[in-house]
Amino acid sequence: MATAATTARPGLVLADLLPASRVRDIALVAGGAALTGIAAQIAVPVPGSPVPVTGQTFAALLVGTALGAGRGFLSLALYALVGMAGVPWFAEGGSGVSAPSFGYVIGMLLAATAVGALARRGADRSPLRMAGAMVLGEAVIYAVGVPYLALAADMSLTAAIAAGLTPFLLGDALKAALAMGALPLAWKLTKRD
């Protein structure tokens, strides 16, 4: 028989399983920003696109899901602000707002917030719900990133879609599949799902 003490409430995210403190929250926010910055350095150029395939979108969505909407937002805001200040931890060691891919960074901030809110509602507890959260998160990233790419690179929207969306769909499906297994498994390992 499960008790309330051993069963996670839908309002919890994985980070909430750690002992609560302000230090914990600061460490989680800074750690999520650092993880995203490190994952951004895993970059593979895409022929014909100024935007590479990176690990940063996957990291941003995992950060949002694991930390929840508030800490996920703060973590990606810290990532964006530090990169805007000149730390070269955007994709391929970039920084600043002038890069054509900066719109994706803004999209990741919004997406981390959205998937974090969904995780608080239990979206990270099952593979199917996790897939839906990841698809929504990716859609948010592209909804901001592709138009920004079109403006920053002086492209038509059709060209921006061809360069900044289409080549990434297969990789995003693989990232979603990884998340579909990883987060529900993490809950099972805590024996609190």
Residue pairs with C-beta under 8 A, 6 or more apart in sequence:
6 191
6 192
7 192
8 17
8 187
8 190
8 192
8 193
10 120
10 121
10 122
10 125
11 120
11 121
12 120
12 192
13 65
13 66
13 67
13 68
13 116
13 119
13 120
13 124
14 65
14 66
14 67
14 119
14 124
14 183
14 186
14 187
14 190
15 24
15 28
15 66
15 67
15 68
15 71
16 68
17 190
17 192
18 24
18 28
25 71
28 67
28 71
28 75
29 67
29 71
29 74
29 75
29 78
30 75
30 78
31 75
32 59
32 63
32 66
32 67
32 71
32 72
32 75
32 76
32 78
32 79
33 75
33 76
33 78
33 79
33 82
35 59
35 62
35 63
36 56
36 59
36 60
36 63
36 75
36 76
36 79
36 108
37 56
37 79
37 82
37 83
37 87
37 89
37 90
38 59
38 89
39 54
39 55
39 56
39 58
39 59
40 54
40 55
40 56
40 59
40 89
40 90
40 91
40 92
41 54
41 55
41 89
41 91
41 92
41 93
42 54
42 55
42 56
43 52
43 53
43 54
43 55
43 91
43 92
44 52
44 53
44 54
45 52
45 92
46 52
46 53
46 163
46 167
46 168
48 162
48 163
48 167
49 163
49 164
49 167
50 100
50 101
50 149
50 153
50 163
50 164
51 91
51 100
51 101
51 104
51 145
51 149
51 163
51 164
51 168
52 91
52 92
52 101
53 167
53 168
53 171
54 91
54 92
56 90
56 91
56 108
57 104
57 108
57 111
57 138
57 141
57 172
57 175
58 175
58 178
58 179
60 76
60 79
60 108
60 109
60 111
60 112
60 137
60 141
61 108
61 111
61 112
61 115
61 133
61 134
61 137
61 138
61 175
61 179
62 179
62 182
62 183
63 72
63 75
63 76
63 112
64 72
64 73
64 75
64 76
64 111
64 112
64 113
64 114
64 115
64 116
64 119
64 137
65 72
65 115
65 116
65 118
65 119
65 123
65 124
65 130
65 133
65 179
65 183
66 72
66 119
66 124
66 183
66 186
67 75
67 112
67 116
68 116
68 117
68 119
68 120
69 112
69 113
69 114
69 116
69 117
69 120
70 116
71 116
72 112
72 113
72 115
72 116
73 109
73 112
73 113
73 116
75 112
76 105
76 108
76 109
76 112
76 113
77 109
79 89
79 105
79 108
79 109
80 105
80 106
80 109
82 89
83 89
83 90
83 94
83 95
83 96
83 105
84 95
84 96
84 97
85 95
86 95
86 96
87 95
88 94
88 95
89 95
90 99
90 101
90 102
90 105
91 99
91 101
94 101
96 102
98 152
99 152
100 148
100 149
100 152
100 153
101 145
101 149
102 148
102 152
103 144
103 145
103 146
103 147
103 148
103 149
103 152
104 141
104 144
104 145
104 148
104 149
104 164
106 144
106 145
106 148
107 140
107 141
107 142
107 143
107 144
107 145
107 148
108 141
110 140
110 141
110 144
111 136
111 137
111 138
111 140
111 141
112 137
114 136
114 137
114 140
115 123
115 133
115 134
115 136
115 137
118 124
118 129
118 132
118 133
118 136
119 133
119 183
122 129
123 129
123 130
123 132
123 133
124 130
124 133
124 183
124 184
124 187
125 184
125 187
125 193
126 184
127 180
127 181
127 184
128 180
130 176
130 179
130 180
130 183
130 184
131 176
131 177
131 179
131 180
134 175
134 176
134 179
134 180
135 176
138 172
138 175
138 176
142 164
142 165
145 164
146 157
146 160
146 161
146 164
146 165
147 157
147 160
149 155
149 160
149 163
149 164
150 156
150 157
150 159
150 160
150 164
153 160
153 163
155 163
184 193
187 193
